[in-house]
Amino acid sequence: MKKMAMSFLAAMMIFSASAAQAAAATYTVQKGDTLYGISKRYSTTVDQLKKWNSLSSNTIKIGQKLSIGSTAAATSAPAPQSSTKSVQKELTVKSTAYTAYCSGCSGITATGINLKKNPNAKVIAVDPKVIPLGTKVYVEGYGEAVAGDTGGAIKGNKIDVHMSTSQKARNWGVRTVKVQILK
């Protein structure tokens, strides 16, 4: 009886070690990959990928091995792309962040959104010649938003993402991101 219990315990330990090993998947970066694309494939976020892999920027290299999560869900088949919103165009832009409480800011966007009353609104400031005001977009690392504001320094392929606090805006910093223009 004692031998049988020990055998069972040993088998359980081996099984749990195998399960833990299988829980974290890895992905090898291919030509043309972006953190955004990989995050969508595995139903996660760019920020989570960066955290799992101790990345301080969005730069990845061909052949680089990335850890994909620490749960069994991450090892399942890649998630299909969302079919509810189709992507019209994708741009690479320089991104900064702002709040409704900056010096000289009214808190009301160019399209009339009151950011002080809606501090969690997902709004980006754009150059309307590049992204028309009112356009629905998906910003890598930020999420789905509306192009609802403009800014004096926002010219060409540059956006400014709205954050609810100054600390969040500082944490965002300056980064290069992909913006998908949605239909």
N, C-alpha and C positions, 0 to 999 in steps of 0.2 A: 504494500500500500504506500509506504514511504517512497519507494523508487518511482512508483507511478505518479505521485504528487510532484516529485522533483522533476520528472520528465515533462510533465504538463507545464510546470513553472518555467523550465528552460525553453520549451516551445513557445510559450507566450512572450518571453523576453526576446527571442529571435524575431517573432512576428512583429512585435511593437518596434523593434529597431528598424526592420525593413519598412514598416509603414512610415516611420519618421523620415527615413531617407527618401522615400518616394514623395513625401509631402512638398518638398521644395523642387520646382522644375528649374531648368536652365534654358536659356535661349542664346544662340550664337547670332550675333549681328551680321546681317547680309547687306550687300550694296543697296542703297536706297532706303534703308530702314531709318526711322526716326523713333524717338522715345514715345511720341504721340501714337504712331502707328502700332508699335508693340503694345502699348497700354490698352488700346482698343481691342487688339487681338486677344488679349488675356483678361479682358473685363476688369481693368484696374485703372489707376491714374498715373500720370507722369510723375507726380510728387512721390507716390508710393514706390514706383520703380527706382527713383533716385535714392530714396531712403533705404530700400533693400540692398542697393548696390553701392552705397556711400558715394554717390555722385554729387558734385557741387555745381555742375553745369549740365546743359542739355546735350553736350558733345559726347558722341559714341563713335567707336571705330569698327570697321569691318573685321570680323573674327573675334571681337570682344565677347566674352561669355557674361550674360546677365542672369542673376537669380530672379526668378519669377515667383515671388510670394513664399509663404511658409504654411500654406494650407493646401489640403488635397484638391480644392477647387481649382487651384492654379495649374494643376497638372492635367486637367481635362482638356478637351479639344478647344482650340481658339474660338472665341465668341464671334458670331457673324456680325458684319457691319450693320448698323441700324438702317432699316429701309424706310423708316417714317420720315426722315429728312434727307434729301439728297444733296450732295455737295456739288455746287455749281463751279467753284473755283477754289484753289488753295494758294495762299500767299505766304511768303516768309517775311516777317516784319520785326523791327526793333520795338520792344515793348517796355514801357515804364508804367508806374502806377500813381494814382492820385486819390484824394479824398474830397468830400464835399466841404471840408473845413479848412482848405488851404487859404493862404493869404490872398485876399481879393476875390475869393470864390463866393458865389451866391448860393450854391447848392442846387441850382436849377440848371439842367442841361440845355443844350441848344434845341432839343426837341420837346422841352417842357417837363422832363422827369424831375421830380423833387427828391434829390438824393438824401436830404436831411430827414425827410419823412419816410424814405425807403432806403435805409442804410445798407441793406443786403442786396439791393438791385444789382443785377449783372449788366453793367453798361460799359461800353468802351468809347473813348474819344478817337475820332478818325479824321483823316483828310477826305472830305466828301468826293474829291476827284478820284480817289482810289477805291474807297468803300462808301457807297451812298448812305446817307443818314436813313435810319429805319431798317437797315439790313440786319437780318438774323445771321449770327456767326457762331462758330465754335472756336474758342481760343485755347490752344494747347496749354495745359496747366491751370486754366482759369474756368473753363466750361462754356456752356452756351450763354450767349449774351446778345444784346442789341447794340448796333452802332447808333448811339443816341446823343453824342456830344462831339464837340470840336475843341480845339485848343490852339493857341498861338504857335506852340512849338511842334504841333502835330502836322507835319508835312511829308508827303510821299508815303513810303512804306514804313510808317511808324504809327503805333497806337498807344493809348494810355488807358489802362484798365482801372475801373473804379473799385476802391477798397473801402470797407466800413471804418477802418481806423488808420491812423498814421503809422502805427507799428506794422500793420499788415502791408501797407504801401512800401515801407522801408524794406521789409522782408522780401517783397517781390523784386525790388531793385530794378536793374536794367538787364533784359535778357532778349535773346532772339527766339521767336516762337512761330509756329505755323498757325495761320488763321484760315479756317474753312468758311467760305461764303455759302450759306445754306439757302435752298429754294423755299 
